[in-house]
């Protein structure tokens, strides 16, 4: 099976910025500890503090799907309910 790569960015509404920034610390720690997570990086763009660049790699589709399920049922999922997501998901080798 191929690894799964998610890359892109989110735009966080000003009203949610403080909460999302706080929850990102916990979300990052939990995601990096997930079985099958190879890489997880989220960085705030210097010119636009509401834009968070995202890059994730998981060992396979199953690991990625488990991650997505955990996220939907997490504080991160609640905190980011109003963000605009601009992602591309692809298979890697």
Phi, psi and omega per residue, in radians:
X1 nan 2.554 3.130
X2 -1.470 2.646 3.026
X3 -1.271 2.813 -3.139
X4 -1.949 2.292 -3.141
X5 -2.069 2.225 3.036
X6 -2.017 2.246 3.076
X7 -2.516 2.613 -3.129
X8 2.693 -2.472 -3.107
X9 -2.747 2.857 2.998
X10 -2.145 2.613 3.024
X11 -1.954 2.108 -3.061
X12 -1.740 2.195 3.077
X13 -1.059 2.530 -3.116
X14 -0.905 -0.711 -3.098
X15 -1.125 -0.352 -3.105
X16 -1.857 -0.061 -2.991
X17 -1.013 -0.807 -3.111
X18 -1.105 -0.795 -3.130
X19 -1.147 -0.791 -3.129
X20 -1.096 -0.762 3.127
X21 -1.062 -0.739 3.121
X22 -1.166 -0.809 -3.105
X23 -1.219 -0.413 -3.136
X24 -1.067 -0.619 3.141
X25 -1.049 -0.839 -3.134
X26 -1.200 -0.778 -3.127
X27 -1.036 -0.748 3.127
X28 -1.082 -0.818 -3.135
X29 -1.068 -0.813 -3.140
X30 -1.136 -0.723 -3.125
X31 -1.154 -0.792 -3.132
X32 -1.112 -0.413 3.126
X33 -1.489 -0.177 -3.115
X34 -1.166 2.458 3.039
X35 -1.113 2.212 3.115
X36 1.713 -0.123 3.096
X37 -1.423 2.128 3.108
X38 -1.667 -0.738 -3.108
X39 -2.569 2.431 3.036
X40 -2.577 1.964 -3.121
X41 -2.334 2.251 3.031
X42 -2.298 2.156 -3.133
X43 -2.251 2.503 3.105
X44 -1.468 2.317 3.124
X45 -1.254 2.291 -3.062
X46 -1.057 -0.685 -3.081
X47 -1.405 -0.273 -3.085
X48 -2.523 1.682 -3.077
X49 -1.158 -0.114 3.087
X50 -1.658 -0.053 3.140
X51 -1.872 2.128 -3.141
X52 -1.991 2.059 3.094
X53 -1.415 2.384 -3.019
X54 -2.190 2.350 3.020
X55 -2.475 2.156 -3.120
X56 -2.338 2.522 2.983
X57 -2.344 2.339 3.070
X58 -2.183 2.661 -3.025
X59 -1.120 -0.490 3.139
X60 -2.863 3.099 -3.108
X61 -1.085 -0.675 -3.137
X62 -1.064 -0.798 3.128
X63 -1.114 -0.707 3.110
X64 -1.121 -0.756 3.126
X65 -1.093 -0.708 3.096
X66 -1.103 -0.699 3.086
X67 -1.067 -0.830 -3.133
X68 -1.055 -0.699 3.112
X69 -1.121 -0.769 3.119
X70 -1.072 -0.748 -3.108
X71 -1.071 -0.745 -3.117
X72 -1.058 -0.502 -3.093
X73 -1.852 0.473 -3.058
X74 -2.095 2.973 3.034
X75 -1.070 -0.596 3.092
X76 -1.074 -0.752 3.108
X77 -1.022 -0.724 3.105
X78 -1.197 -0.806 -3.081
X79 -1.114 -0.506 -3.073
X80 -1.836 0.327 -3.096
X81 -1.036 -0.535 -3.082
X82 -1.766 0.064 -3.124
X83 -1.298 2.667 3.004
X84 -1.540 2.183 3.137
X85 -1.827 2.261 3.126
X86 -2.250 1.529 -3.033
X87 -2.091 2.691 2.905
X88 -2.157 2.316 3.121
X89 -2.040 2.254 -3.109
X90 -2.464 2.914 3.073
X91 -1.673 2.402 3.092
X92 -1.996 3.100 3.123
X93 -1.930 nan nan
